[in-house]
């Protein structure tokens, strides 16, 4: 890994025009607040590593982009940001469509610093135990979801059947390459609120 990855440059260049300045800004703030951050592409999205652990990731879609923190469940600063971001969850900056949607630089840096402190303390992500009627989420898919704030938000609020369809589809892949391809597609569809078989659902 390296401080600045050309793959992240390519990801930003391929992002929608509205998202590029937001992603560039977030990238700069992350490196400014965390000089030791190293870039990588994980589950198709730019991810920032700190001391070998995932710190946060930035994502862009057709109509919005966002920033997600790995240890969001433990972060107090995100609850403060929640009040300033429309329709934001406690671990995401919500749907960012322009620079004005972003919290202040001070708030962003405070959140990044808190994420670093939690990592330094050895805090790990809590994994909820599945209920008897729920299928267990495989660890690799669990990690991928937590690197994509929007997809995780939708997945956690969705019905058991919604989750089961995706888990079954991914776990039934015959090869790792197929599994990874399905997982990337699943993250995109879930983030958009689409069920596994959305193409065949009645409109």
C-alpha positions as CSV (number, residue, x, y, z in Angstrom):
1,X,0.0,0.0,0.0
2,X,1.0,3.6,-0.4
3,X,0.1,7.0,0.9
4,X,-1.5,8.0,-2.5
5,X,-2.6,5.2,-4.8
6,X,-3.0,5.7,-8.6
7,X,-6.1,3.5,-8.4
8,X,-7.8,6.0,-6.2
9,X,-6.9,8.7,-8.7
10,X,-8.5,6.6,-11.4
11,X,-11.6,6.0,-9.2
12,X,-12.1,9.7,-8.7
13,X,-11.5,10.5,-12.4
14,X,-14.2,8.0,-13.3
15,X,-16.7,9.4,-10.8
16,X,-19.5,11.7,-11.8
17,X,-18.5,15.4,-12.2
18,X,-20.4,16.5,-9.1
19,X,-18.6,13.9,-7.0
20,X,-15.0,14.6,-8.0
21,X,-14.4,17.8,-6.0
22,X,-16.1,16.3,-2.9
23,X,-14.0,13.1,-3.1
24,X,-10.8,15.1,-3.7
25,X,-11.6,17.3,-0.7
26,X,-12.4,14.3,1.6
27,X,-9.2,12.6,0.4
28,X,-7.1,15.7,1.3
29,X,-8.8,16.1,4.7
30,X,-8.2,12.4,5.6
31,X,-4.5,12.6,4.8
32,X,-4.2,16.0,6.6
33,X,-5.8,14.6,9.8
34,X,-4.1,11.2,9.5
35,X,-0.6,11.6,7.9
36,X,0.0,7.8,8.3
37,X,-3.1,6.9,6.2
38,X,-2.4,4.6,3.3
39,X,-4.7,4.1,0.3
40,X,-6.1,1.0,-1.1
41,X,-9.1,-0.2,-3.2
42,X,-11.3,-2.6,-1.2
43,X,-14.6,-3.9,-2.5
44,X,-14.3,-1.5,-5.4
45,X,-14.1,1.7,-3.2
46,X,-11.2,3.9,-2.1
47,X,-10.3,2.8,1.5
48,X,-7.9,4.5,3.9
49,X,-5.8,2.2,6.1
50,X,-4.3,3.2,9.4
51,X,-1.8,0.9,11.2
52,X,-3.1,-2.0,9.1
53,X,-6.7,-1.4,9.9
54,X,-9.5,0.2,7.9
55,X,-10.1,3.7,9.0
56,X,-12.7,4.9,6.5
57,X,-13.7,4.8,2.9
58,X,-15.1,7.2,0.3
59,X,-17.7,6.2,-2.2
60,X,-19.5,7.7,-5.2
61,X,-22.7,6.6,-7.0
62,X,-24.7,8.1,-9.9
63,X,-26.4,10.8,-7.8
64,X,-24.4,11.1,-4.6
65,X,-21.3,10.2,-2.7
66,X,-20.4,9.6,0.9
67,X,-17.8,8.9,3.6
68,X,-18.0,5.9,5.9
69,X,-16.1,5.1,9.0
70,X,-15.1,1.5,9.9
71,X,-15.8,1.9,13.7
72,X,-18.8,4.1,13.2
73,X,-20.8,2.3,15.9
74,X,-18.3,3.5,18.5
75,X,-17.9,7.1,17.3
76,X,-19.4,9.9,19.3
77,X,-18.5,12.7,16.9
78,X,-20.7,11.3,14.2
79,X,-23.7,11.9,16.3
80,X,-22.8,15.6,16.3
81,X,-22.4,15.6,12.5
82,X,-25.8,13.8,12.2
83,X,-27.6,17.0,13.1
84,X,-26.0,18.9,10.3
85,X,-26.4,16.4,7.5
86,X,-29.9,15.9,6.0
87,X,-31.2,12.3,6.2
88,X,-27.8,11.2,7.6
89,X,-27.3,8.1,9.7
90,X,-25.1,8.1,12.7
91,X,-22.2,6.6,10.9
92,X,-22.5,8.2,7.5
93,X,-22.4,11.7,6.1
94,X,-25.6,11.0,4.2
95,X,-26.1,11.6,0.5
96,X,-23.6,14.3,-0.5
97,X,-24.3,15.9,-3.8
98,X,-22.3,19.1,-3.5
99,X,-19.5,20.6,-1.3
100,X,-22.1,22.5,0.7
101,X,-23.5,19.2,2.0
102,X,-20.3,18.5,3.9
103,X,-19.7,19.2,7.6
104,X,-17.1,21.7,8.5
105,X,-13.4,20.8,8.1
106,X,-13.1,20.9,11.9
107,X,-15.9,18.4,12.3
108,X,-14.4,16.1,9.7
109,X,-11.0,16.2,11.3
110,X,-12.5,15.6,14.7
111,X,-14.2,12.5,13.4
112,X,-11.1,11.2,11.7
113,X,-9.0,11.8,14.9
114,X,-11.6,9.9,16.9
115,X,-11.5,7.0,14.5
116,X,-7.7,6.9,14.8
117,X,-7.8,7.0,18.6
118,X,-10.3,4.1,18.7
119,X,-8.0,2.1,16.4
120,X,-5.0,2.9,18.6
121,X,-7.0,1.6,21.6
122,X,-7.6,-1.7,19.8
123,X,-11.3,-1.2,19.5
124,X,-12.9,-3.6,17.1
125,X,-16.2,-3.6,15.2
126,X,-19.1,-5.2,17.0
127,X,-20.7,-8.0,15.2
128,X,-24.3,-8.6,16.0
129,X,-25.4,-12.2,16.5
130,X,-28.0,-13.3,14.0
131,X,-31.5,-14.3,15.3
132,X,-32.7,-17.9,14.8
133,X,-34.6,-16.9,11.7
134,X,-31.7,-14.9,10.2
135,X,-29.0,-16.2,8.0
136,X,-25.5,-15.4,9.3
137,X,-23.6,-12.9,7.2
138,X,-20.3,-14.3,6.1
139,X,-17.3,-12.4,7.5
140,X,-16.1,-11.3,4.1
141,X,-19.5,-9.9,3.2
142,X,-19.8,-8.4,6.7
143,X,-16.5,-6.5,6.2
144,X,-17.5,-5.4,2.7
145,X,-20.8,-3.9,4.0
146,X,-19.0,-2.0,6.7
147,X,-16.7,-0.4,4.2
148,X,-19.8,0.9,2.4
149,X,-21.8,3.1,4.7
150,X,-24.9,3.5,2.5
151,X,-25.1,-0.2,1.7
152,X,-24.8,-1.1,5.3
153,X,-27.5,1.3,6.3
154,X,-29.9,-0.2,3.8
155,X,-29.0,-3.8,4.6
156,X,-29.4,-3.4,8.3
157,X,-32.9,-1.9,7.9
158,X,-34.0,-4.3,5.3
159,X,-36.2,-7.4,5.9
160,X,-34.7,-10.8,6.7
161,X,-35.8,-12.1,3.2
162,X,-34.0,-9.2,1.5
163,X,-30.8,-10.0,3.4
164,X,-31.2,-13.8,2.8
165,X,-31.5,-13.4,-0.9
166,X,-28.2,-11.6,-1.1
167,X,-26.3,-13.8,1.3
168,X,-27.5,-16.9,-0.5
169,X,-26.5,-15.5,-3.9
170,X,-23.0,-14.7,-2.7
171,X,-22.3,-17.8,-0.7
172,X,-23.4,-20.1,-3.5
173,X,-20.7,-18.7,-5.8
174,X,-18.5,-21.6,-7.0
175,X,-15.2,-19.6,-7.2
176,X,-13.7,-16.7,-5.3
177,X,-13.7,-14.6,-8.4
178,X,-17.4,-15.1,-8.9
179,X,-18.1,-14.4,-5.3
180,X,-16.2,-11.1,-5.4
181,X,-18.0,-10.1,-8.5
182,X,-21.3,-10.9,-7.0
183,X,-20.4,-9.1,-3.8
184,X,-19.4,-5.9,-5.7
185,X,-22.7,-6.0,-7.6
186,X,-24.6,-6.6,-4.4
187,X,-23.1,-3.6,-2.7
188,X,-24.1,-1.4,-5.6
189,X,-27.7,-2.6,-5.7
190,X,-28.1,-2.6,-1.9
191,X,-26.8,1.0,-1.6
192,X,-29.5,1.9,-4.2
193,X,-32.2,0.1,-2.1
194,X,-32.7,-2.7,-4.7
195,X,-33.5,-6.2,-3.8
196,X,-31.5,-9.1,-5.2
197,X,-34.2,-9.8,-7.9
198,X,-35.2,-6.2,-8.4
199,X,-35.1,-6.6,-12.2
200,X,-38.0,-9.0,-12.0
201,X,-40.1,-7.3,-9.4
202,X,-43.4,-5.7,-10.4
203,X,-43.2,-1.9,-10.6
